[in-house]
Amino acid sequence: MSWRRIRHLIRKEFIQLRRDPRMLRLVIVAPIIQLLIFGYAVTTDIKHIPTAVIDADRSRQSRELVVRFSNTGYFEVIAVMERPQDLAPLMDSGKVQAGIHIPRGFAKSLARGESAPLQIIVDGTDSTTAGMVLGYASGVLKRYSEEVMGERLQRLKARLTRLPLVEERTRVWFNPELKSVNYMVPGVLCTILLIVTMVLTSMAIVREREIGTLEQIIVTPIRATELMVGKTLPFVLIGFVDMVLILLVATLWFRVPLRGSLLLLCMLAVVFLLTTLGLGLFISTVSRTQQQAMMTAFFIMLPSILLSGFMFPIENMPRVIQWLTYLIPLRYFLNIVRGIFLKGVGLEVLWGDATALLAIGLVLFTMASVRFTKRMG
């Protein structure tokens, strides 16, 4: 294998990339734009939920409770009514996603020390959003109940010398402020790296075949192995450039903490690139046109993203699908990137994911190399 010929191939790829402004924008500008869009759009935080209040009690306590809901920032009260039947038209039209029904006698039940019933009504069309809205509402009601109970206990202190209490102290590790951007942005980094490197690798080789230059290269003294290395190494460099740009945006713009080793992240990113380039190379051997390569790439990318745990927990998937996710390289790289970013863990924790990723990468790249060599032969 001649590195001189490989060097000339790499130089040819970068010259071709420089002469194609659209491809240059796709490689450099598009990942940053995607990260900015996904970083703000792909979030699990829900705020300003349009809420209607049915206040049949009209007491100081009921008004105070409504203010508590509004002050959280999660609920935005857009309508106050007295009859429960007035809520249905707003829920049907989608103008309201949540309803708070405070029945008559709410304040009197609190004054007597009894349980005060209260109903939370949620639009369950989107089950994920509905579950989060119920969680926010439960948190507000829990804090309000604790304050009411605290006031009653203060009045009992005069009669009790010692009052047994259970004090709850909670602590959130790794993401104390529970910012979804800290969880989603590292995942976006992984998906963009997958998309850019796999699509570019598959389309670059197919483009050579379409315009007829691949056959001209084959008749030269360049061997199939040298051609494969020369066509894939530029995209390794491009992948690293994209990763550096994305890391800068993630840490400087979105303020996502990078608690782990940057060197370890780069080393394991090389292993991940081994899988994406192997997939791109394999796609190039089964496609004859750039359209076929693009469709095949998206056919692989969509299940990879959906089943990797990027947005949906793998534990909630059916058992058969969970077994299938072990074949998806993005699953392991997501665990690695999020572990390094948020937990600051090292190879002593990530060795399992790193080993699985390396094994899958070697298998994919070997299969793609064998098929590529046969096609070139």
QUINOR-V339846 format. One record per pair of residues at least 4 apart in sequence whose C-alpha atoms are under 6 Angstrom apart, sorted by the first residue. I is the first residue (numbers start at 0). J is the second residue. Records with the same first field share a line. If there is no record, write none. Layout:
# QUINOR-V339846
I->J  J
This chain:
# QUINOR-V339846
2->6
5->225  229
8->229
9->229  233
24->28
25->29
29->33
33->37
34->38
36->40
37->41
38->184
42->179
43->179
46->73
47->73  74  75
48->73  74  75
49->75  95  96
50->75  76  77  95  97  98
51->76  77  78  79  98
52->79  98  99
53->79  80  81  99  100
54->81  101
55->81  101  102  103
56->102  103  104
60->106
68->74
69->74  75
89->94  95
90->95
96->121  122
97->120  121
98->119  120
99->119
100->118
101->117
105->115
108->113  115
109->113
123->129
137->141
140->144
145->149
171->175
173->341  342
180->184
181->255
186->309
193->197  275
194->198
195->199
196->200
197->275  276  279
199->203
200->279
201->279  280  282  283
202->206  289
205->283  289
207->212  213
208->213
223->372
225->229
228->232
234->238
242->246
245->249
247->251
248->252
249->253  255
250->254  255
257->340
258->340  343
259->339  340  343  344
264->268
270->357
272->276
273->277  360
274->360
276->280
277->363  364  367
280->367
281->367
284->371
286->291  292
297->301
302->306
303->307
307->329  330
308->312  313
328->356
329->333
331->352
334->338
336->340
337->341
338->342  344
339->343  344
346->350
350->354
356->360
360->364
361->365
364->368
367->371
368->372
